Amino acid sequence: MLKDRENWGISGRLILALTAVWVARVTGDCGKLPVLENGSPADEFISNTTFPVGTRATYKCLPGYTFQEGGSKRIVCRNDSTWSPLQAVCEPRNCGNPGEILNGYYTAPNTTFGSIVTFSCDKGYIIVGKPYRICTADGWDGQVPTCQIVMCPDPPPISNGTVSSPPSGGVWIYGSVAKYSCTAGLFLIGEETIICTETKEWSRNPPRCQVVQCARPKTPDNGKITSGFRPSYSYQDAIMYQCDVNFEMVGKSVIVCTENNTFVPPPPTCEPRTPEVSSSTTKGTPEVSSSTTKGTTEVSSFMTKGTKGTTEVSSSTTKGTTDVSSSTTKGGSSGNVGQQFELLLLLALCFTLFMMS
């Protein structure tokens, strides 16, 4: 009997559950609303857990998000106790242009909800105000900052000199140039101008005014001054030197009077030029000895003999020719012109004597 009661208890609970489901089906209730990312049901639907058939539930997006175009923010509890598909999408809000800044620019990787845009100024300008803005649920927070041009303090004064006036309404702004000058008789040592930079400082220290006078240095031995000859010299006056012939210069040819009342670099010197040594090769030429002929003796003999002159001349001529030819042969291929001239002279003399006889 007890076991029958336990079985009935389990069966009874199951029957009650199925009955509840059947009742729900009959009455047409829908369960909890679907979840919307970055959104939620409207306030009047948040606390409900069941909804009758025909209920139209609406959604809203969380702050900073908006409904994407083309979707629907409503769903309906249908007759089969199911909700119609949720087609709404909540996307981050786009704040758009954060605002333009004169003499500057902004950097924004994105302009949607939660994004940060930073502002910067061009060179020579400084930012005034908060240098960034945040895209919030209500749009960009804060205000666009401004870029103000850099201003420098007055340029430092110098002794025995003056500085120019500012070019822009009595203030020294970025890029302004201050120019210095000295009173009469003094020289400006250093750069004549300084410039206002983007760091609110001047580009360099100011120059100074002082007396500069250099004495003329001794002219180097074996040299002379070609330019700048005078008894004394002022700042940046120059002297040019030149060495005499056969002397070469050691040092710089131009020296300049500096603020220390001395010439830089020191005057040059003129040193004797080192002669250039060249080597040459001399090739000997063998001399060709000349030989003498017997033609002259034979011609003399011919002059003392009468009718035999023809024979003697012929013999003399033949003999002279032979002797000369022998001499030429002995002289080799390099025989000189003198031997040939002797032969011609001998022949001419013999011919003359022959005609006279």
C-alpha positions, 0 to 999 in steps of 0.5 A: 500500500505504501509503495502504491502511494509513492508511485502515485506521488511521482506520477501525480507530479508528472501529470501536474507538470504536463498539465501546466505545459498544456495550460500554457499552450492553451493560454499562449504565453511566451517565455523570457525575452531574447537577449540583445547585445549592447541593448536590453528590453524596454523598461516595462518588459524587464521584470516580466518572465511570461508574456501572452500571445500577441505581446509586442516587446520593444528594445533599447540600446545601451548608452553610446550605442544606436540601432543599426539601420534596416533592423527592427527593435520590436518582437511579437509573441506568436500563437505557438508561444514563441517570439518572432526573430530579433533582428535589431543590432546595437552598434557604437555611436559615431561622434563624427568630426571632433572639430578643426584646430587652426595652426594644428591637426588632430589624430583619431584612429576612430570616431566611434563611442569610446574613441580618443582623439588627440590634438597637436600644434604646428611647429612654432605653436603651443597648445592651449586647453585639453589636448584630447577629446573622448567620444561619449554617449552624448558626442565629443566631450569638452572643447577643441583646444587652440594653438598659440604662437610661441613668444620669446622674451626680449633679446639680451642687451650687449655693452656698447651695442644696440639690438633691433626692435621686434617686428610684430607689434612689440612682441618677439614671436616664433621666427622673429630675427633680432639684429645687433650692431656696435657703436663706432670704432668697435667690431661685432664679434660673433653672429650678427643675428639671433632667432626666436625658436619653438622652445621660447628661447633664442637660437644662440648667445648674443654677439659682443662689441670690442676693439680689434687691432692687429699689428702687421707681422714681419714679412717672410724672408724671400717673400713679399705681401701681394695684398693687404699691405698697411701699417695696422689691421682691424677685425677680419682684415687679411694679408696675402703672401707670395714667395720669390722665384725658386722658393716654395711656401710653407704654411697658408698664403692668407692670414686674417686678423681675429678678435684676439688681436692676432693673425690666424694662422701664423705667417708662412715661410719661404724655403728654397725649392728642392731641385728635381733630379732626372736620370738619363742613359747615354749610349756610346756610338762607335767611331768609324776610322777613316783610311787614307788613300795613295791617290795623291802620291800617284798623281804627283808622280804623274806630273813629272812624266810626259806621254806616260801620263795616260797610263799613269793616270789610269793606274793612279785612278785605278789604284786610287779607286781600289784604295778608296774602295778598300778604305770604304769596305774597311769602314763598314756600313757606317763609312762617313761622307768625308771618304767619298768626298776625297775620292771625288776630289782625286778623280777631278784632279786626275782628270784635270792633269790629263787634259793639261798634258 
